[in-house]
Amino acid sequence: GVPMIAVPQGAEQFMNADKLVELGVARRLDTADATPQALRTALTELVADPERIARSRQLQRAARAEGGTRRAADLLEALLPDGEGTAARV
């Protein structure tokens, strides 16, 4: 439920950062632009933006309603082979 500053470094982090911005819960800074002043400015803007804070809390509630990390782990474990060459099911 906390807005974030995303500073992607590689691979899927760029896509994840863009998605967080699209969802309205983050501010993205490229590595070259992530100076102390830029980070301070981004942080100040994030904590002063009631819409971003509300959206972060909304997404937090939605994630918890889906079962959170426990449910995610259960779903992933269901995809693992069950020892008989088939995947278990949730």
C-alpha positions as CSV (number, residue, x, y, z in Angstrom):
1,G,0.0,0.0,0.0
2,V,3.0,2.3,-0.4
3,P,3.8,4.2,-3.6
4,M,7.2,3.5,-5.0
5,I,10.1,4.9,-6.9
6,A,11.2,2.4,-9.6
7,V,14.7,2.6,-10.9
8,P,14.9,-0.4,-13.3
9,Q,18.4,-1.9,-13.8
10,G,17.7,-4.6,-16.4
11,A,15.6,-7.4,-17.9
12,E,11.9,-7.3,-16.9
13,Q,12.4,-4.5,-14.4
14,F,11.8,-1.9,-17.1
15,M,8.5,-3.5,-18.0
16,N,7.5,-3.8,-14.3
17,A,8.4,-0.2,-13.7
18,D,6.3,0.9,-16.6
19,K,3.4,-1.2,-15.4
20,L,3.6,0.3,-11.9
21,V,3.5,3.8,-13.4
22,E,0.5,2.8,-15.6
23,L,-1.2,1.5,-12.5
24,G,-0.7,4.8,-10.8
25,V,1.4,3.7,-7.9
26,A,4.9,4.6,-8.9
27,R,7.3,7.0,-10.4
28,R,10.0,5.7,-12.7
29,L,13.5,7.1,-12.9
30,D,16.1,5.8,-15.2
31,T,19.4,5.0,-13.6
32,A,21.3,7.9,-15.1
33,D,18.6,10.3,-13.8
34,A,18.4,8.8,-10.3
35,T,20.4,11.5,-8.6
36,P,19.9,12.3,-4.9
37,Q,17.9,15.4,-5.9
38,A,15.8,13.5,-8.4
39,L,15.0,10.8,-5.8
40,R,14.2,13.5,-3.2
41,T,11.8,15.2,-5.6
42,A,10.2,12.0,-6.7
43,L,9.7,11.0,-3.1
44,T,8.2,14.3,-2.1
45,E,5.8,14.2,-5.0
46,L,4.8,10.6,-4.2
47,V,4.0,11.1,-0.5
48,A,2.1,14.3,-1.3
49,D,-0.1,12.7,-4.0
50,P,-3.4,11.5,-2.4
51,E,-4.5,9.7,-5.6
52,R,-1.3,7.6,-5.7
53,I,-1.6,6.8,-2.1
54,A,-5.2,5.8,-2.5
55,R,-4.4,3.7,-5.5
56,S,-1.6,1.9,-3.7
57,R,-3.9,1.0,-0.9
58,Q,-6.6,-0.1,-3.3
59,L,-4.2,-2.5,-5.0
60,Q,-2.9,-3.7,-1.7
61,R,-6.5,-4.6,-0.6
62,A,-7.1,-6.4,-4.0
63,A,-3.9,-8.4,-3.6
64,R,-4.8,-9.4,-0.1
65,A,-8.3,-10.5,-1.2
66,E,-6.6,-12.8,-3.8
67,G,-4.7,-14.5,-1.0
68,G,-1.5,-12.6,-1.2
69,T,1.9,-14.4,-1.3
70,R,0.5,-17.6,0.2
71,R,-2.0,-18.0,-2.7
72,A,0.8,-17.1,-5.2
73,A,3.0,-19.8,-3.7
74,D,0.2,-22.3,-3.9
75,L,-0.4,-21.5,-7.5
76,L,3.2,-21.9,-8.4
77,E,3.5,-25.2,-6.4
78,A,0.5,-26.5,-8.3
79,L,2.5,-26.2,-11.5
80,L,5.4,-28.4,-10.2
81,P,5.5,-32.0,-11.2
82,D,3.9,-34.3,-8.6
83,G,6.5,-37.0,-9.0
84,E,4.5,-38.9,-11.6
85,G,5.2,-36.7,-14.6
86,T,2.0,-34.6,-14.2
87,A,1.4,-31.3,-12.7
88,A,-0.5,-31.1,-9.5
89,R,-3.7,-28.9,-9.5
90,V,-4.9,-26.3,-7.1
